[in-house]
Structures are given as C-alpha cells and as structure tokens.
Amino acid sequence: MFDLDKVFEVFESPEYGSSVTNDFISKRLLELPPATRKLVAWASLLGGSFSFDLVKQLMNPRYAPADAKRIPLLEGRESVIEALNLALTAYVLMPGENDSRFRFSHDRYLTAASSSLDQEWDVQMMHYMIAKMMTSRTMYHDELTLGSKALYMRSRHICLAADLIKAWETKRAPFRDVLYQAGEAACESGARSTGIYYFAHCLVLLQDNPWDDTQPDVSYQETLQLFVRSAECYWHQSMLDEALSLIRTTFKFARNPVDLASSFILQSRVFAVRGDNFGAFQALKDCLSLLGCPIERTTWEACDDEFQKIYAKMQEVDKEELLARQLTADNRILLTLGPIFVELLSAAFWSNSLLFYQATLKLINTHLEGGSISQVALAYVHLGTIAAGRFQMMNFAVDMGAMAKRLFQMYPDDNYTVGRTQTLLPLFLGHLETPIRELIPNLEAALEVTLSAGDRILTLLNLGVQAHFRVMASQDVAEVEASIEDTPLDTKNWRSDMRGGTFLMGSRQYCRALQGKTGVQDASLIFTDEEHSSAEYVKYLEETASNPKRPKSIYLAMKMPVLTLYGYTAEAVELGELLLPMLSSLWCERLNYSVRYHLSLCYMANLRDDPKNARKEEMTKFVQDTIQLLEACSTVTDVNYRGWIHLLLAVLAEVQRDPPSALQNYEAAMDHGEENEFVLDLAFAHELYGEW
C-alpha cells in the first residue's frame, strides 16, 4: 500500500531526534490553499506568536500601498477566517495565550515559511507595512505590544524597512521614536552593539537637514540627543572613528556651548582611550572657554596662594550651610560646568599636575560662589589630595574627604560622579584614615555604581585600584592574580589601557613575581614573564601616552617593593632615585610613600654593608625625612604606616649602632604587622630581624 523506502528517504535526518527535513515541511506548506499560505507568510515575519487582528489588517488590500506588488493580500472571495481555520486544521498554527493570538505549532514550520518568503513575496515591503501599522496606534492597538520584547520587534521591522520608510514617509518621527527607545533599552541592558544597530537606523531616518527645525519633521533637540547618544554608544564599543565623526557634526551644527558640552566630553574620552591625555584636556579647556570659565595660564605659586585663600575660607564657613546652598539663577551653565570639570580633572591628573591643581581650585570656588552640584564631591577629594600631598595637611585632607562623602550622599543618582568619587577617595585619602583592608569593600561597592554608569574607563580604573589595594592589604597573591585575569568581558583589552590598566598590569606582575613566575633570577626581568615584557611595556607607555610619566611612575612604583624584597638593592636604589622626581605627580597616593619607604630600606642596606659610604649623610637624611613624612601620614590613624616607621627606625638604629632601639623597633614592627595582618611586612621584618 505504500513504499517503505520512500518513507525512510523523506524522513531521513543526519541528527538524532530531528525526524522531519525542511524540504518535507516546505512541501507541506505548499499544499496549503493560497489564502492560508499568505496568512502563514505574514505570521512568519511576526515571529513565533502573532496577533490575528494585525494579520487580518495586513492582508486587507485597503491598507496596502497602491502600487505595491508581490504582497500577500486577500483576493476575490478569499477569507482570512477560513485561511486561519485551515492552518489550524493542518496543525501548522495553534491557539496562543488568548483568543486573538496564535503561534506556530513547531519552530520548523516558522523556519520553513521564513526561508521561502523571498522567492514569492516582496519581504521589505511587508516589513514596511508591518512597521507602519505597528507604529500607528490609530490603525492597530494591542496591549501585548507594550513590553520591551514588542519594542524590539517593532524596531526590527522598522530597521528592515528603513529605505522604504525614508522614501515613502514624509513624517518619520514616530519611527525614530521607536528606534530611539529600543536603542536606549538595549544599552541599559548592556547590549550596546544592538543599541548601535537601532541608533544607526534612527540616524538614517532623519530628514536631509535634521538641524533646521523650521523644516517639517525636524526637531533640533531630538537630532542633537540622537547624535550624542549614538556617539557615546560607538565610544563604548571602541568604534572611535565613528564616534568622532558624529561628534564633529555636532560641533558644526550645535547652537550654543551648553549643547556642545556633551560632545566635548565624548571627544575627551575618545582621546583618553587613545592615550592622548593632552588632547583630552585641551578639548575640555576649549569647552570651558566657550562656557565663560576659561582656564588661564598659571603658576604653582599662584595656585598655592589660591589654595591658602580657600583653606582660610573653609576654616570660617559653616559647612552645613555651604552644603545646603541652592543653585543660583544661572544654574544651566553651572550644571553644564560640573561634568566638564570632572572630565578635565581626570584628564589633567594623567597629563598635567598644574592644570589638575588649578581645575580643582576653580571647581571649589564655583561651589563657594554658586551652589551645590554633585560633581563638587570630586573637587573636595582632590582638594584633600592636594592638601595632603603638597602641604602635609592631613587633618584638613580628611575633613575634605568627609565633605565629599556628604555630597555624594546628597546626589546618589549621579552614578558617574559617585562611582568616580568612591573609587578615588580610598586611593588618595582613605589610607590616611582607615585600615587598607577595610577600604576594599568600599571599592567593591563603587564598582557596582561605575558599572551602572556604563563608563569603561572608570570601571577599569576601579578594578585597577581594587587590585592595587588587595596587594597592599597582603591578600593571597595567587587569588589577586586570578581576580585580575577574570576581569569583566567588556574590559578584556585592559592591557592597552593606560589608566586603570596600568594599575592592573603592575599588580598582576607584582603577584606573579612574588610567586616566582617571572624572571626573579635577574633584576631586569623581575616583572617579565612569557606573557609580559617589562621593557616593552614601558616602551609602549612612552610611545603611546601623551604624557607617559604618570602611568610609568605607577607601574615602576609597584616594581620597587619586589626588587627590595628579592634583595636587588642596587637596582632598587637606581629605580627609586629615577622615580623620586615623578612622585609629586602622585600627590598623596600610598605608592608615593611606598617608594620612599623601600628606597630608605635600600639606603640603609647599603650603609649596613658599607658604613663609610660617601653618600652616608645624604642617605641618612633621606631616611629621617621619610620617617617624618610617614609620621605625618599617621596623624589621623597610624595603622597603615606605623609598621613602616618602626622598621625604618630599626634599620636606622642598626646602622647607627644603637642595639636597644633596633631591638625595640624590630619587635614593634613585627607586632604591628601581625596585629593588622600585613603579612608581607611582617615577613620582611622577621627577615631583617633575623639578619641583624
């Protein structure tokens, strides 16, 4: 009655469990009546589940363009109800979640129907009709189309019909609105590449002159927002040329400096990613000039005078009243200045210490004369940084840190500023008032905020500072190394970053060196392994960074303790003396004091081996100055520095032939390391004590 071989041939499949071939299903669909095939064609474009009311309108010739051809429309006496019933009877379709919705009974029917569309119908025109009907609430309304999934579905049809929409529709704002919403939703969920897809098609649907809002279907603010948002998305995806192209267009057509501010910020970030920190802060200086707040040439002496004036004001002012000040009438300019100053301070720290100093003072004065804005929190962190690093005013520095904390508590929704402030506060000021290990949870909380802000540069900086603090807190180096290697997916190219990436690289090589994974038998190779060449990395920084001094000093400062611990005293002295002129640019980072501490230990090692060294007086004076500096760092709390002070006093007493003092300080250094879990400091103190 039937040919069994033919049955096996038809149902043959290369994969187990795949019992029906696409060819067989396609033949099954071709056997359906014409009206049913038309309905299935529309349904296949709408996805697994579709609204019958929508398909019914799409198949109605009344809603089709007059000159459209090859469109699955009802003809003659064809009935959409009958077409649906036949599809249900054939079990191609089945009822959905409510009476008006249906879905394919198997995804293979959907696949087969979709694959044959181009052969029979004008698919782009079909997408155009779907997009137009879904966008027009007067023609079609369905409550189930209000969610994000439906938003992406509408956007997909608009994108696939973008050329026809541009050619046929004079009023395209509703289509752009859908695409913009989809782009924003995609970016907020982390799918930035998808967001770019929607934004790019949204740009295509702009009018030929989208900046002239005297023309129909043109909104200047919509165009500006779309260009800036698209450029930001391109920047996040490292598509820097595309981002700069959009930014230059806004420079050409934006009407006032306030509208230009976001583009200047993005341009600065593009330059920063490329390592051009000079270009980054120059872009921001240009913007500030346009906003009426120029950054004039200045000197260190002039900035010192201004700092003293601000210090005097801060002693007299009621801080509660200062924090409660509302913005003045000119608040639009002030609200624009805040983000610009944040970016300027970031760029200036990595390139120009004097500009960093000047910009900090300017933003503080803006607060004193104007009113509170969220970005001022960062200015107070940096004011404290300058006070501690330049003037050793540790109490004032910590007070300014407290001001910063109050300010970002007042503006918890500004994720970018709060994340940056919470990251930099431990780096610059936290170690002066809190045990290092207790600062790590604060940095982890700041990471959550920076991830919400969506800024890759800031995220990398936070990850780098976290790794650096884990190293300083004497955490297990194998675990720290593993955590660095397990950085988030969107920061995998951190090795080329010259801000947070430098912290990560230095911390990773530090951890590897202490595990003996690097060339520890040779001082010049102590940070070099199979994956990383220290010499080539320094060369990369020198050739790529517009001012390599900052990243270079951070990276080499992390190398200094390793040379000291492995006993490469001469090489450590050479490196330490190379770093000394660069340390002022680190202000009051703990790395600054770490270099001085380890260089002092190496000086004492030299004097212990060679008591008649020609530089004995100079070296002794440096050690005494370092002890005095570390005492200043211990003004608020001595937990992070007292062990270092005791160890320096011990080796100094050893060189000066004072055994009782040496014994007392060695024991105090070991006790401090044990009590506060500074494991590496404790081990090194034991080693020096044993040698003595």
Secondary structure, DSSP 4 states (H G I P E B T S, - for coil): ---HHHHHHHH--SSTT--S-HHHHHHHHHTS-HHHHHHHHHHHHH-SEEEHHHHHHHT-GGGS-TT--S-----TT--HHHHHHHHHHTTSEEE-SSTTEEEESSHHHHHHHHHTHHHHS-HHHHHHHHHHHHH-TTT---GGGSSHHHHHHHHHHHHHTHHHHHHH-S--HHHHHHHHHHHHHHHHTT-HHHHHHHHHHHHHTS-SSTT-TTSTT--HHHHHHHHHHHHHHHHHTT-HHHHHHHHHHHHHH--SHHHHHHHHHHHHHHHHHTT-HHHHHHHHHHHHHHTT-------HHHHHHHHHHHHHHHHHS-HHHHHHPPP-TTHHHHHHHHHHHHHHHHHHHTT-HHHHHHHHHHHHHHHHHT---TTHHHHHHHHHHHHHHHH--HHHHHHHHHHHHHHHHH-TT-HHHHHHHHHHHHHHTGGGTS-HHHHHHHHHHHHHHHHHHT-HHHHHHHHHHHHHHHHHTT--HHHHHHHHHT--GGGTTGGG-SSHHHHHHHHHHHHHHHTT-S-TTSGGGTT--SS--HHHHHHHHHHHSSSTHHHHHHHHHHHHHHHHHTT-HHHHHHHHHHHGGGGGGGTT-HHHHHHHHHHHHHHHHHHHH-TT-TTHHHHHHHHHHHHHHHHHHTSS--TTTHHHHHHHHHHHHHHTT-HHHHHHHHHHHHHHHHHTT-HHHHHHHHHHHHH-
